[in-house]
Amino acid sequence: MKDDFKNRDYLRQQDATARELRRRTGFAGISGPLVDCQEKMMLDFRKSSAIKHAGDKGTVREGVLRDFLVKERYLPQRFAVSEGSSHIVATSGATSGQMDLVIYDVFNAPRLLTMNSVQYFPVEAVYGVISVKSNLDSTNTIQDGLGNVASFKSLQPVNAAPAIRLRGETTRGFGVLFAYEASLKWQTLCETIKTWQVANSPAVWPNLVVILDQGLLVQLTPKSKGRQQSVISSEDISALTEPELMGMPGDDYTLLHFYLTLMDLLTPIRLPPVPMRRYTQLPRYFEGHSIEFPWGSFVEVRTCAKHGEYLFNFAIGAADKIIAACAAEGLRDGGEIHDVSPPGSEGPVISGVTGTQGPTR
């Protein structure tokens, strides 16, 4: 008997037998049904291998996860999940990468643009995103998924910090990296993620990494702070000072653990209202700067004798240099620097252009 308990297959069989016996007594909780869902999802995932076109295969596998959340009705109806190619936009003009699954407020989320299967959502109406990968089999695959999550988490919603806030309430969106399989060993997987985290701000780290046929990875508080604890909220993760991950093997219960953690992430979020007027015409977003033209098209539109009309643009690094130069001169906005030009120039160096961190060109 002692040797039997060392056998993983034996333990799984005993667990399956117990689930079946419980089922005969009536409803005994969601763990059994979610184990069945996970088995079906993995079966559908493997069936999709017959699809040769990479884009079609990816769409089907995103749909498998979406069907669990939506068609199986495990998400409350106020949480909707996007279909097709989705992007998220902030009032700064910054836009996320293409998102696989966007969880948004179905009652209060206007779509800024919908054309066929392409849609744009305001960041204020988005709870979180899930980047879906078939297999975490390389550094590039992991970095691509983490980068996609980061492109959403870097967006700043308006009114992200309300004046009155309940204890424990959050308004920061979350990001999950979800994969069906991982060819990389757990240690290699953790080290690859931690290397990426060292190069990026904790504000954009993933809230959760899921490998459906293996388990979960969650963020940990640093060892230097005493007893380590797992953290999942974006606020808690943003406060971390060093990357540390904990693996949670899940086997047949990975989907259950993922679902419960997802609900823990969703439940406390309180989204701000969508400031639709600020989405009427978005500022230009360049190298981390939000750039507005107070004099509108009179400044933004230029004319080239050879190529005709074009939108005013910036050289790489120009915005930072202009912000630093203006700060050194004590200039605060475009009105103070309008038509400032060096001798012999053909026009103003800076002409009524302001940025979120100071005047920019």
URLINWO-V102621 format. One record per residue. SS is DSSP state (a for helix, b for strand, c for the rest). D_LAST is the distance of its C-alpha to the last C-alpha in Angstrom with 2 decimals. Layout:
SS	D_LAST
SS	D_LAST
This chain:
c	75.87
c	73.81
c	72.75
a	71.85
a	69.22
a	67.54
c	67.10
a	63.76
a	65.11
a	68.03
a	65.84
a	63.71
a	66.92
a	68.28
a	65.10
a	65.26
a	68.92
a	68.15
a	65.44
a	67.91
a	70.61
a	68.27
a	67.27
a	70.94
c	71.14
c	68.40
c	64.72
c	63.99
c	60.20
a	57.13
a	57.45
a	59.95
a	58.10
a	54.83
a	56.68
a	57.90
a	54.37
a	53.12
a	55.98
a	55.20
a	51.47
a	52.31
a	54.86
a	52.36
a	49.85
a	52.47
a	53.54
a	50.00
a	50.39
a	52.29
c	49.08
c	47.79
c	44.40
a	41.88
a	39.70
a	42.80
a	44.18
a	41.05
a	41.11
a	44.79
a	44.32
a	41.53
a	43.96
a	46.72
a	44.79
a	43.59
a	47.20
a	48.35
a	45.87
c	46.28
c	49.55
c	51.52
c	50.22
c	49.43
c	46.18
c	46.70
c	45.76
c	42.81
b	41.01
b	40.10
b	39.15
c	36.91
c	38.19
c	36.45
b	32.86
b	30.90
b	27.28
b	25.91
b	22.70
c	21.07
c	19.37
c	16.17
c	16.15
c	17.54
b	20.71
c	23.72
c	25.59
c	28.70
b	31.19
c	34.93
b	36.15
b	34.31
b	36.45
b	35.32
b	36.78
c	38.91
c	39.55
c	36.08
c	33.65
c	32.31
b	31.11
b	27.75
b	28.75
b	32.10
b	33.01
c	36.20
c	35.87
b	32.08
b	30.87
b	27.85
b	28.52
b	26.54
a	26.52
a	28.32
a	31.33
b	31.72
b	34.22
b	33.66
b	33.60
b	36.08
b	35.27
b	38.53
b	39.79
b	43.22
b	43.84
c	42.06
c	43.31
c	40.54
a	37.59
a	35.26
a	36.70
a	36.28
a	32.71
a	31.79
a	33.42
a	31.92
a	28.40
a	28.92
a	30.09
a	27.14
a	24.62
a	26.29
a	26.92
c	23.30
c	22.44
c	22.59
c	24.64
c	24.42
c	27.28
c	28.04
c	30.02
c	32.39
c	34.01
c	37.46
c	38.00
c	41.25
c	42.16
c	41.25
c	39.08
b	35.84
c	32.84
c	31.17
c	31.65
b	33.52
b	33.53
b	36.67
b	37.31
b	40.56
b	42.70
b	46.23
b	47.25
c	46.21
c	47.70
c	46.25
c	48.41
a	47.37
a	46.75
a	44.51
a	42.70
a	42.12
a	40.99
a	38.49
a	36.98
a	36.98
a	35.25
a	32.41
a	32.32
a	32.10
c	28.80
c	27.37
c	27.09
a	30.27
a	28.27
a	28.15
c	31.67
c	34.16
c	36.57
b	39.37
b	40.38
b	43.35
b	45.68
c	48.10
c	51.12
c	50.71
b	49.01
b	45.90
b	43.55
b	42.20
b	40.17
b	42.21
c	41.72
c	41.92
a	45.38
a	44.52
a	44.45
c	48.10
c	49.44
c	46.95
c	46.13
b	44.38
b	41.25
c	39.76
c	37.45
a	33.69
a	33.83
a	36.57
a	34.98
a	31.67
c	33.83
c	35.39
c	34.89
c	36.36
c	37.14
c	40.75
b	42.25
b	45.66
b	47.40
b	49.53
b	51.95
c	52.64
a	54.80
a	56.08
a	54.30
a	50.71
a	49.84
a	51.48
a	49.50
a	46.23
a	47.07
a	48.03
a	44.88
a	42.77
a	44.57
a	44.00
a	40.24
a	40.23
a	42.64
c	40.79
b	37.37
c	36.50
c	33.56
c	31.47
c	31.43
c	28.93
c	26.42
a	26.62
a	24.67
a	21.53
a	22.10
c	22.25
c	18.71
c	16.75
c	13.01
b	11.30
b	12.06
b	10.62
c	12.22
c	13.51
b	10.58
b	11.06
b	8.18
b	9.61
b	9.51
c	12.17
c	13.19
c	13.64
a	14.60
a	14.42
a	10.64
a	10.49
b	13.46
b	13.65
b	16.97
b	18.29
c	21.81
c	23.03
c	21.54
b	20.95
b	18.36
b	15.59
b	12.64
c	9.14
c	8.35
c	6.90
c	9.34
c	11.32
c	10.57
a	7.19
a	5.93
a	9.27
a	9.28
a	6.56
a	8.42
a	11.57
a	11.14
a	10.49
a	13.32
a	15.48
a	15.23
c	15.97
c	13.11
c	13.10
c	11.17
a	9.33
a	12.83
a	13.31
a	10.51
c	10.87
c	11.91
b	11.72
c	12.38
c	14.73
c	18.26
c	18.96
c	15.52
c	15.67
c	12.89
c	10.15
c	7.63
b	5.50
c	7.44
c	8.46
b	5.92
b	7.53
b	8.44
c	12.03
c	12.03
b	10.08
b	6.96
c	3.73
c	0.00
